[in-house]
Amino acid sequence: MSVTLTVVQRIAADVAREQDRRLEVVGAVPAQGEIGYAEVILTIRGCQVEPCTVMIGVSRNATESEIRETVTDRLRQHLHEHRPARGSAS
């Protein structure tokens, strides 16, 4: 049984709050032509370095913990790759 888009969005919002308070879930939409797959769209408030929008694909047939793990992994990767350099010597 696949989870609803509302549940996917709720899980993503929970993970986003845990990862960085600047993250905001814009929505969860079905992937084009894929009933069992969803795209979660997030934005980073106050973003200075593009891309400021993150799209994460998740299986709607996964368990809640699997969806949480997928979103967590992708957000950590994105935040690590786009972390502003602070106090770096030039």
N, C-alpha and C positions, 0 to 999 in steps of 0.2 A: 504494500500500500504506500503510495507516495504522499509526502508531506505537502501541505498547502503552501502557496506563496506567502501567505501571512505568517506561517510558522517559520519559513526560511528567513523572512525579513526580521522576525523577532529574534531568532538565534543570531543573525548577523549583527543586529543592533546591540545585543548583549555583549558579543565578542568585541565589537568596536569600542564600546564604553570601557571595557577592560584593557584594551590596547593603548588607546590614546583619546583623551577627551575631545580632541579636535575632529575626530572621525564622526561622520553622520551618514546614516543609511538613507539614501534617496528613495530606493525601492527595490523590489524583487520582481522580475518579469520572466515569463517563460522564454526559453531560448527558441529562436525561430525554427519552427518545425519539429521541436523536441518536447514532447509532453513530460518526460521524466527528467528534464534538465532545466535549471533556472540560472539566470544571471542576476547577481546582487550588485547594485550600483551604490557606491559610496563616494562621498566627497570629503575633502580635508579643509575645514574652515581655516582661513588665514594662510592658506598655502602660498608659498613664494616660488616654489620650483615645480614646473610642469613635469609629469601630469598630476593634476590635482583631483582627478577622478579615478577611482579604482573600480574595475569590474571583475567580479569573481564568479566563476562558474561552479555550480554545485549540482550533484545528483539529488533529485527529489525522492529517489528510492533509497537513499542512505538513511542511517539512523541519525537521531539528533546529535549524538556525540561525534559521529563522522562528519556531519555538516559543520559542527563547531570546530573540529580539528582542521578541516579544509580552509575555513574562513580565517582561523587563527594563523595558520601557516602562511597564507597569501598576504595577509595584512602585515605580519612581521617582516616578510620579505620586502614588501613595498616600502614600509617605513624605514627599514634598514638602508635600502637603495636610495631613498630620497631624504635622508636625514641631513639637515643643513650642517655644514662644518662650523664648529664653534671653537674659537680660540686657537685656530690653526696658525702656525707661524708661516709668514710669507718670505 
